[in-house]
Amino acid sequence: MIKKLIIVSTLIFIQSISLRGLDVSSTCLTFWQQEPYLEIYSRILGSTAQFIAMESDSSLVTAGIEFLVVITDDQGKIHIAEKYNIKSPESTSALDFYDMKRYQLSPGKFDIKLQYVDLNRISDTLIYEQKVDASGSTDTPLISDLLLTNQISNQIDGYAFTKAGFTFEPLVYNVLGPSDDKLVFYGEIYEEQNSQQQLYYKYYLMDPETLEQKTKPSFKKLNADPKAPILKEIDIADLPTGKYVLVLEVITKDNELITRKEQVCAIYHPYADYAIKYEGDSKYETSFVHELDEGELNYSLKAIFPRVTNDMNGILNEIIWSEEIEPKRYYLYSFWSKFSPDNAKGIYDEYMNVARAVDDQFASNLGHGFESDRGYVFLKYGKPHDVIDVPDEPSAPPYQIWIYNYLQETTQSNVKFLFYNKDLTPNDYRILHSTCRGEISNPRWEVELYRADRFAPIGNALDATRVQDGFNRNARRYFSDN
């Protein structure tokens, strides 16, 4: 499997990588020290590499990557070609591992080709290509490429690389995630020592489409120094999901632009998105419940019965049957705003999408599908991990066994619910027995299920809790085998 990725200024969202081959976050940055030099950071995502057990200790695993770097100038001449192996540390499970290489360049423009081959699965090859501009001018100050991260430290433990007195990990794919509330960046500004002009630098995040500044620019005087390291952070806690451009500018005191450097990044902030989209939800007076008519309110209130504690059932019933509409709105708002004050509508919409699907699936002539026993369990505990459907066992009415591997609500494993269609009414399955704490537990469930077979009970039919084993009586086996 050969994959070729051209690194361009596009927004990359991190998605599940478990079904993909080798994946590497590669960062190429140019700095200057009399002459330009290139730093290449590679973070191999452990969940995509092939780890194998070590011969000396089978409890430990390791992975290896063959790394090839080829650097050519804009005339096609090869300046650097190197191949070596990147080895992961020994560990008990797959983990990310890193590499950094530095290459001296001459001023100019270069094409970078990086190739990663999984040594334990050599058909898995990943290729990156990127253009680098290392052409400088002594007429104006120079700015290095901008290194993005979301945290720095003065401790070596837990961080992969050290630079300018701090340790860091390059930001994976230059994407900040839901828990990231700041962007930290590092750059260097190079200025001639004999420069007499007082200069300043400013930095901010910009929308690449509208060129609108999305964060307030920060300014600072630039000290006369051949190399001025810039390590700054920008608060991004309230920024919504999207693509951004980090801008670092060198300006005069009159705000005249001398030079600038840009670096594309992306932010994935679903909670900020919700807060912006549903900002009215933080106040009852402007919340979504005022958009619902009485029928929609009653429907929505009935749908949350499975999520309401038993002591509130009576109050909720009274509100539903009341002719006053304001209590309906306020109860619904109060219920959902407890989960997220700034996103009550978002959570409400997600839940109601499920509730409507449950209504359709389990509806009968006796009421809404979510008012049925199966609908109630589905909305309260979620979709079962497995369902055993027995529609035609001769000794019993149609029945289903729902199996949950784990229920967070009760902290139980291997929980089962037994529903049966006693009266053979279409889609009218009632709960007969459950192993879930707080739900119906019927020790005579087998006798009740096989009531039509008068020879089934073991012992006196009035006191029996079990039935005889038989070819046509499989419910106990289904309960025990799963």
C-alpha positions in Angstrom: 0.0 0.0 0.0 1.6 3.2 -1.2 0.1 6.5 -0.2 1.3 9.9 -1.4 0.4 13.1 0.5 1.1 16.6 -0.8 1.4 19.0 2.2 -0.6 22.0 1.3 -2.3 24.7 3.3 -5.6 22.9 3.9 -7.6 22.2 7.0 -7.0 18.7 8.3 -9.3 17.2 10.8 -8.1 14.2 12.9 -10.4 11.2 12.4 -10.2 7.6 13.4 -7.0 6.1 12.1 -7.5 2.5 13.3 -8.5 1.4 9.8 -5.7 3.2 8.0 -2.1 2.2 7.4 1.0 4.0 8.7 0.4 7.6 9.7 3.1 10.1 10.6 2.8 13.8 11.6 5.7 15.4 9.8 6.9 19.0 10.4 9.6 20.7 8.3 10.9 24.1 9.6 13.6 26.4 8.4 15.8 28.4 10.8 19.0 30.5 10.3 22.4 30.4 11.8 24.5 32.4 9.3 23.2 29.9 6.8 19.7 28.3 6.7 19.1 24.9 8.2 16.2 22.6 8.1 14.6 20.7 11.1 12.4 17.7 10.3 10.2 16.4 13.1 8.5 13.0 12.7 5.8 11.7 15.1 4.8 8.2 14.2 1.3 7.5 15.4 1.7 4.2 17.3 -1.9 3.1 16.6 -1.0 2.9 12.9 2.4 1.2 13.1 2.9 -2.5 13.3 4.3 -3.5 16.7 5.6 -7.0 17.2 6.7 -8.9 20.4 10.3 -8.9 21.2 12.2 -12.1 21.1 13.9 -11.5 24.4 10.7 -10.6 26.3 7.3 -11.4 24.7 5.6 -9.0 27.1 7.2 -6.1 25.4 6.6 -4.9 21.8 8.5 -2.6 19.5 8.1 -1.1 16.0 10.5 0.2 13.4 10.3 2.7 10.6 12.7 3.1 7.6 13.0 6.8 7.0 14.3 8.3 3.7 14.8 12.1 3.2 15.7 13.6 -0.2 16.2 17.3 -0.6 16.5 18.8 -4.1 16.9 22.4 -5.2 14.6 24.1 -7.7 16.8 22.9 -10.5 16.3 19.3 -9.6 19.8 18.8 -8.1 20.0 16.5 -5.1 21.6 18.3 -2.1 20.8 15.7 0.6 19.8 12.0 0.5 19.8 10.0 3.6 18.1 6.8 4.8 18.0 5.4 8.4 15.8 3.5 10.8 13.6 5.0 13.5 12.9 2.6 16.4 10.2 2.9 19.0 11.0 2.4 22.6 10.2 -1.0 24.1 6.8 -0.9 25.7 3.9 -3.1 26.8 1.6 -1.6 24.1 1.7 0.5 21.0 2.6 4.1 21.5 3.7 7.2 19.5 7.4 7.7 18.9 9.5 10.5 17.5 12.5 11.5 15.5 14.2 14.8 14.7 16.9 15.5 12.1 18.7 18.8 11.2 20.2 19.5 7.8 22.3 22.5 6.8 21.2 24.2 3.6 22.4 27.0 1.4 20.0 29.9 0.6 17.4 28.9 -2.0 14.2 27.0 -2.6 14.0 23.3 -2.1 11.7 20.3 -2.6 11.5 18.0 0.4 10.5 14.3 -0.1 10.1 12.2 3.0 9.3 8.5 2.8 8.3 6.3 5.8 8.2 2.5 5.5 6.9 0.2 8.3 9.7 -2.4 8.8 7.2 -4.9 10.2 4.8 -4.4 7.3 7.0 -3.2 4.4 4.0 -2.9 2.0 2.9 0.1 4.1 4.7 3.2 2.8 3.9 6.8 3.4 5.3 9.7 1.3 5.3 13.4 2.1 6.3 16.1 -0.3 6.8 19.8 0.7 8.4 22.9 -0.7 10.7 24.9 1.5 11.8 28.5 0.9 15.1 29.2 2.5 16.1 32.1 0.4 17.0 35.1 2.6 17.8 38.7 2.1 20.1 41.0 4.1 18.0 44.0 3.2 15.2 43.2 5.6 14.9 41.2 8.8 14.2 37.5 8.4 11.6 35.4 10.2 12.1 31.7 10.7 9.3 29.2 10.1 6.9 29.0 13.0 6.9 26.0 15.3 3.4 25.3 16.7 2.7 23.4 19.9 0.0 23.6 22.6 2.3 23.3 25.6 5.9 23.7 26.7 7.9 22.7 29.7 11.3 23.2 31.3 11.2 19.5 32.2 12.6 16.9 29.8 10.4 14.0 31.0 7.3 13.6 28.8 8.5 15.8 26.0 10.3 14.8 22.9 12.5 17.7 21.9 14.4 20.6 23.4 15.0 24.0 21.8 16.0 27.5 23.1 15.8 26.3 26.7 12.4 24.7 26.6 11.0 21.3 25.8 8.1 20.6 23.5 6.2 18.3 21.2 5.3 19.7 17.7 1.6 20.0 17.3 0.3 16.9 15.5 -0.9 18.0 12.0 -1.0 21.6 13.4 -4.4 20.8 14.7 -5.6 21.9 18.2 -8.2 19.7 19.8 -11.3 20.2 22.0 -9.2 20.4 25.2 -6.7 22.9 23.9 -7.3 26.5 25.1 -4.1 28.1 23.9 -1.7 28.0 20.9 1.9 28.2 21.8 4.4 29.1 19.0 8.1 29.6 18.6 9.9 31.6 15.9 13.1 33.5 15.4 13.6 37.0 14.0 17.0 37.8 12.5 18.2 41.4 12.2 21.4 43.1 11.1 23.4 44.2 14.2 24.0 47.7 12.6 20.4 48.4 12.1 19.5 51.8 13.5 15.7 51.5 13.0 13.5 50.6 16.0 11.3 47.7 15.1 8.4 45.9 16.7 6.7 42.6 16.1 3.0 41.6 16.4 1.2 38.4 16.1 -2.4 37.2 15.8 -4.7 34.6 14.2 -6.4 35.4 10.9 -9.2 33.9 8.9 -7.6 32.8 5.6 -10.7 33.4 3.6 -11.8 36.8 4.8 -8.3 37.9 6.1 -10.2 39.1 9.3 -8.2 39.1 12.5 -9.7 36.5 14.8 -7.6 37.3 17.9 -6.5 40.7 19.2 -3.0 41.5 17.9 -0.2 41.6 20.5 2.7 44.0 20.0 6.2 44.0 21.5 9.4 46.0 20.9 12.1 44.0 19.0 15.5 44.3 20.7 18.5 44.8 18.4 19.8 41.3 18.3 21.1 39.1 15.4 18.7 36.4 16.6 15.6 37.2 18.7 13.7 34.1 19.9 10.0 34.6 20.0 8.0 32.2 22.3 4.4 33.3 22.7 0.9 31.9 23.4 -2.5 32.9 22.0 -5.7 32.3 23.9 -8.0 30.2 21.6 -10.5 28.9 24.2 -13.5 30.7 22.5 -12.5 30.2 18.9 -14.8 27.9 16.9 -13.8 25.0 14.6 -12.1 26.1 11.5 -8.9 26.9 9.6 -6.7 29.8 10.8 -3.5 31.4 9.9 -0.9 32.4 12.5 0.7 35.6 11.5 4.0 37.0 12.9 4.9 40.5 11.5 7.8 42.8 11.9 6.7 46.4 11.7 7.9 50.0 12.3 6.6 52.2 15.1 4.2 53.7 12.5 2.8 50.2 11.8 4.5 49.9 8.4 5.0 46.3 7.5 8.6 45.2 7.0 8.1 41.4 6.7 5.8 38.7 7.9 5.6 34.9 8.2 2.5 32.8 8.1 1.7 29.3 9.4 -1.6 27.5 8.7 -3.3 25.7 11.6 -6.7 24.3 12.4 -8.9 24.3 15.5 -11.4 21.6 16.4 -13.7 23.1 19.1 -17.1 21.4 19.1 -18.1 23.0 22.5 -17.3 26.5 21.2 -19.3 25.7 18.1 -22.3 24.8 20.2 -21.8 27.8 22.4 -21.9 30.1 19.4 -24.7 28.3 17.6 -26.9 28.1 20.7 -25.8 31.1 22.7 -29.4 31.9 23.4 -29.8 28.6 25.3 -27.9 30.1 28.3 -31.1 32.1 29.1 -34.5 30.6 29.4 -36.2 33.6 27.8 -34.3 33.1 24.5 -34.0 29.4 24.6 -35.2 26.8 22.0 -38.3 25.8 24.0 -40.1 29.0 22.9 -39.9 27.6 19.3 -42.0 24.6 20.2 -45.8 24.4 20.2 -47.9 22.6 22.7 -47.9 19.3 20.8 -44.2 19.3 20.3 -43.7 20.2 24.0 -45.9 17.3 25.1 -44.2 14.9 22.7 -40.7 16.0 24.0 -41.7 15.7 27.6 -43.1 12.2 27.1 -39.8 11.2 25.4 -37.7 12.1 28.5 -39.7 9.9 30.9 -37.0 7.2 30.7 -34.4 9.8 31.8 -36.4 11.2 34.7 -35.9 9.8 38.2 -38.9 7.9 39.7 -39.7 10.7 42.2 -40.3 13.1 39.4 -42.6 10.9 37.3 -45.7 12.2 39.0 -44.8 15.9 38.6 -43.9 15.3 34.9 -47.2 13.6 34.3 -49.1 16.5 35.8 -47.2 19.0 33.6 -47.9 17.0 30.5 -51.7 16.8 31.2 -51.9 20.4 32.3 -53.3 23.0 29.9 -50.7 25.6 30.9 -47.9 25.8 28.4 -45.4 27.8 30.4 -44.6 25.0 32.9 -44.0 22.6 30.0 -41.5 24.9 28.5 -39.7 25.6 31.7 -39.5 21.9 32.7 -38.1 20.9 29.4 -35.6 23.8 29.5 -34.5 23.0 33.0 -34.1 19.3 32.2 -31.7 19.8 29.3 -29.9 22.9 30.6 -28.6 20.7 33.5 -26.5 18.8 31.0 -25.1 21.8 29.2 -26.3 25.4 30.1 -24.8 26.7 26.8 -25.9 23.9 24.6 -29.3 22.8 25.8 -30.7 22.8 22.2 -27.8 20.8 20.8 -28.2 18.0 23.3 -32.0 18.2 23.0 -31.8 17.8 19.2 -29.5 14.8 19.5 -31.7 13.1 22.0 -34.9 13.7 20.1 -33.4 12.3 16.9 -32.9 9.1 18.7 -36.3 9.3 20.4 -38.1 9.7 17.1 -36.3 6.7 15.7 -37.2 4.7 18.7 -40.8 5.9 18.3 -40.9 4.6 14.7 -39.3 1.3 15.5 -41.3 0.3 18.6 -44.6 2.1 17.9 -47.9 0.1 18.3 -51.6 0.9 18.6 -51.0 1.3 22.3 -48.9 4.5 22.2 -45.6 6.0 21.1 -42.7 3.7 20.6 -40.7 5.3 23.3 -43.6 4.7 25.8 -43.3 0.9 25.2 -41.1 -1.2 27.5 -38.5 -1.7 24.8 -38.5 2.0 23.9 -38.1 2.9 27.6 -35.1 0.6 28.0 -33.5 1.8 24.8 -33.7 5.5 25.8 -32.7 4.9 29.4 -29.7 2.5 28.7 -29.0 2.9 25.0 -28.8 0.5 22.2 -28.1 -3.1 23.4 -24.9 -4.8 22.3 -26.7 -7.9 21.2 -30.4 -8.9 20.7 -31.6 -12.5 20.6 -34.9 -12.5 18.7 -37.1 -15.7 19.1 -40.3 -15.2 17.2 -41.5 -18.8 16.7 -40.5 -21.0 19.6 -43.4 -23.5 19.9 -43.7 -23.5 23.7 -43.6 -19.7 24.1 -44.9 -16.5 22.7 -42.5 -14.4 20.7 -39.7 -13.0 22.9 -36.5 -11.1 22.8 -33.4 -11.0 25.0 -31.4 -7.7 25.0 -27.9 -8.0 26.2 -25.7 -5.1 27.5 -22.0 -5.9 28.0 -21.8 -3.1 30.5 -24.2 -0.5 32.0 -22.6 2.7 33.3 -25.7 3.7 35.1 -25.6 0.6 37.4 -21.9 -0.3 36.9 -23.0 -3.9 35.9 -21.6 -6.2 33.3 -23.5 -8.7 31.2 -27.0 -7.2 31.9 -30.0 -8.8 30.2 -33.6 -7.8 29.6 -36.3 -10.3 28.5 -39.3 -8.9 26.6 -42.2 -11.1 25.5 -45.3 -10.6 23.3 -47.8 -12.2 25.6 -51.0 -11.2 23.8 -49.5 -11.5 20.3 -50.4 -7.9 19.6 -48.2 -6.5 16.8 -45.0 -4.9 18.3 -46.4 -5.1 21.8 -43.4 -6.6 23.7 -43.6 -6.3 27.5 -40.7 -6.6 29.9 -40.9 -9.9 31.8 -37.5 -10.1 33.6 -34.2 -8.3 33.9 -30.9 -8.7 35.7 -30.5 -4.9 35.8 -30.6 -3.3 39.3 -33.7 -1.1 39.8 -35.7 -2.8 37.0 -38.2 -5.7 37.0 -36.8 -8.9 38.4 -39.1 -11.9 38.1 -37.9 -15.1 39.6 -40.8 -17.0 37.9 -40.0 -15.6 34.5 -39.5 -19.0 32.9 -42.8 -20.4 34.2 -44.6 -17.3 33.0 -42.9 -17.4 29.5 -43.8 -21.1 29.1 -47.2 -20.8 30.7 -48.9 -22.4 27.7 -46.9 -25.6 28.2 -48.5 -27.1 31.4 -45.9 -29.8 31.5 -43.0 -27.3 31.6 -42.7 -26.3 35.3 -40.5 -28.2 37.7 -42.5 -29.1 40.8 -45.7 -27.4 41.8 -46.8 -25.0 39.1 -47.8 -22.4 41.7 -44.4 -22.3 43.4 -42.1 -23.3 40.5 -39.4 -20.9 39.3 -37.8 -23.2 36.6 -39.1 -25.3 33.8 -38.0 -28.6 32.4 -35.2 -28.6 29.8 -36.6 -29.2 26.4 -36.0 -28.7 22.7 -38.7 -26.1 22.6 -37.6 -24.2 25.7 -34.4 -22.3 25.0 -34.7 -19.1 27.0 -32.7 -20.3 30.0 -29.9 -21.5 27.7 -29.8 -18.1 25.9 -29.6 -16.4 29.3 -26.8 -18.6 30.5 -24.7 -18.8 27.3 -24.4 -15.1 26.7 
